[in-house]
Amino acid sequence: MVRVLVTDSLAEEGLRLMRESHGVEVDVRPNLAGADLKAALAQSDGIIIRSGTQLTADVLDHPGRLRAIVRAGVGVDNIDVSAATHRGIVVMNTPGGNTVSTAEHTISLMMALSRNIPQANESLHSGRWDRNKFTGTQLAGKILGVVGLGRVGMAVAKRALGLEMKVIGFDPFMSPERAAQQGIETAINLDDLIPRCDYITVHTPLTAETRALLGAPRIARMRRGVRLINCARGGIIDEAALAEAIRSGHVAGAALDVFEQEPPGAHPLLQLPNVIATPHLGASTAEAQVEVAVEAARLMVDFLTTGRVNFAVNMSPLDKTELAELRLYLDMARRLGLLHAQMDRGAIRRVKLNYRGEIAKRNTKLVTAAFTAGLLEHALVEGVNMVNAVLLAQERGIDVTEEKSTEHGDFTTIIHSEVETERKHYVAASTVFGKQFLRLVRLGEFHLDAFLDGILLIFSHQDVPGIIGNIGTIFGRHGVNIAAMTVGRSKPGGQAIAVLNIDNEPPAAAVDEVLQHARIESASVVKLPPAGVLPPWLPE
Ligand code: 3PG
């Protein structure tokens, strides 16, 4: 049974989808915060939230069994994604479900702002008939600047064009040709857009780069009488600078659906008569809420029951079929990583993975993540998995790179791994025989064929008679049973490496005795999971 915690309001359709899913238990606890949120979170496999729940680094510090966060909506600025990634928690969102509603809300606010609708409505409700006081401005023929031409920005631009506005957009990722096809002129940069517009609406996420994107200096360069709209995130327009520019009359008015602090309380902007505001209602339509709730529930159930990852902001996508196809490779890569972790001595500096043959057609990023997870598993206290492995490696100064070629070499599929430590350069390669038999086929410069499971004794030696007999005798004395053995050598009598698959872990004394042989240079005991035992982070 997996448990999903829901702490913000989620449409019934989404809750139903989860409740009707086999093996899924839903725990709806609205407005949970602080210690209660932490405790509930640690007892859950997944959490679905909207913008009301703050998943800070502190909240995610002891995540217990939490494996997935799904944002029923778009903005993930209320989630410390980096903290989640560190903890190996997948963060997903539902990017498309509320686009139209948010765009419609933006247009509604722009119209309401132009025609003073909230103020006129309030005046009439209080018994007045102020026809002259509320003369507005027409939108047709005006210039709208759209900052950010993502899903919502584009939907707003399209609607504004329908209102006969001229639209100038700015987005570093949008090609001018593509925008032009939609009838949108693009500005070369934000500073080029700013002085040309009668209305400016922002549609970017809130990040370190976009915080106060429209601050005092840029506001000062806007046309006098400009009107600003923010249905994206509080903080993209600097609130203090905006209030000041409205008071001075430079900005004619603003329509805000979002605030830096939500709820904003007695905010200075809300004291200004030409500011109209709504309480973060962009996505609050029946249609959008059903859509994001169902999508969020589906993402969560799929992830927890099949391992499918979609719309993740901190991991590459992975569907059920892909997972089934990759399972063996992920297992193989992790085993190879585990092997390196136990062979290597000294700090790891660089990892280079080379994928050849069949495997190169797959999502090798995930295979690399699985290898790295194996490599770090031994050294780390915190839970490492496919989500956080590469990040944790990078943070430890380990440079992880991959190369691939679909051309077959000697094997249909091979993972070739090179790990450079401060002392040595280690090479290993593994393949799969048939449909499921994982094999270690190279160590250093030597080709061999060893089982990639259970306990291994790996030792380098001079290829002289008596070595194997000597080890057999020592292990026999210590009650260690040898199941299989393989030797790779440069030439008869030359340098060699041997791998013994053994049934039980040899005591340290036995390994010491082995090392006393004059022709045996090094020996490592490597512990791998038994055959068929998948990584704990890989769904069954
Ligand atoms: C979003 O990021 O999806 C919107 O801002 C909607 O937020 P909400 O789900 O809290 O209404």
Residues whose N, C-alpha, C, O or C-beta is under 5 A from the ligand:
A	BS01	3PG	R50 S51 G52 A72 G73 V74 G75 A232 H280 A283
